[in-house]
C-alpha cells in the first residue's frame, strides 16, 4: 500500500506524510501491521521517495478505564525508541499518534504527540437517518 501511495504522490508531484499504524492488540476490528513487522516496514517507508513517514500510531482496545490503554501506549513508545536505536532518523520518529477521547490523557503521559479527540470536542457520532 505504501508503494502505491508513493507512486500516486509522485504522479501529482507531492510528498505524502504518513504514519505507520501498528496493531498491538490483534483485534479483528483494527488495522495495522503486526509488531513483528514494524522494523521491516519502517525501513521500507523510509526508503520510499514520495512518502514522508513521520511516526507510529495505534488504537488500543476500547475500555471504560483509561489505564487499560497504558500498556499499549508504552509498547508503541518502546517500538519508536527501538527504531531510533536501529539508526532510523529522528524525523521518521517524530510522532506517536495514540489516544482518543476516552484515554488521551494517559496517551499524553506516555508520549503521544497526536491524539484523536473528536468525540470530546463534537460529541458522539449520530447515525444518519435510514430510508
Secondary structure, 3 states (H helix, E strand, C coil): CHHHHHHHHHHCCCCEEEEEEECCCCCCCCCCECHHHHHHHHHHHHHCCCEEEEEEECCCCCCCCCHHHHHHHHHHHHHHHHHHHCCCCHHHCCEEEEEECCCHHHHHHCCCCEEECHHHHHCCCCCCCCC
